[in-house]
Amino acid sequence: MAQHLQGIVIPLAGVAFGTFLMRNQFLSLPHEIIEAARLDGAGPMKLLWRVVMPMSWPTLVAFSLITVVNEWNEYLWPFLMSDNEKTAPLQVGLTLLQNNEGGNNWGPVMAGTVLTVLPILILFLFLQRQMIKGLTAGAVKS
C-alpha cells in the first residue's frame, strides 16, 4: 500500500512554478541587506535562514498554498495510480461514492464533497493574509 501512495505523491511533488517564483523573489531582495549581513559575518546558511527566508516568507506561503490546492484538486494521476479503494485519495473516493450511490441519491455525495473541501478552506482561511502579501509583493513600486 505504501508503494502506491508514493507513486501518487512523489511525481506531484516537483513543481517548476516554485523554482521560478522563489528565484524571482530572491532576485528582488535588496542587495544592501544581504551585503550588510555578510559584513556582519553571516555565512551562507545563516544568511539564508536569518535574512533571506524571513523576508521571503509571504512568497513561500503563497507558493505553498497554491501548490497544496493544485495537488489537492488533482484527479487524473491519483485515479490512474490507485488500484483499490484503500489507496484512492478523497477525490477518487468521491467518484466511487457517486458510482455506488447511483444518480438519484445526491445527499451522501454532497456531504462527501463538503468534507473534501473543508481542509483546503481551513488552510486558506488560516494563511489568507500571508498569501495576499506574497502575491502582491513587488506589485507596487515605491
Buried (B, 14 or more C-beta within 10 A) or exposed (E): EEEBBEBBBEEBEEBEEBEEBBEEBBEEEEEEEBEEBBEEEBEEEBBEEEBBEEBBEBBBBBBBBBBBEEBBEBEEBBBEBBEEEEBBBBBBBBEEBBEEBEEEEEEEBEEBBEEBEEEBEEBEEEBEEBBEBBBEBEEEEE
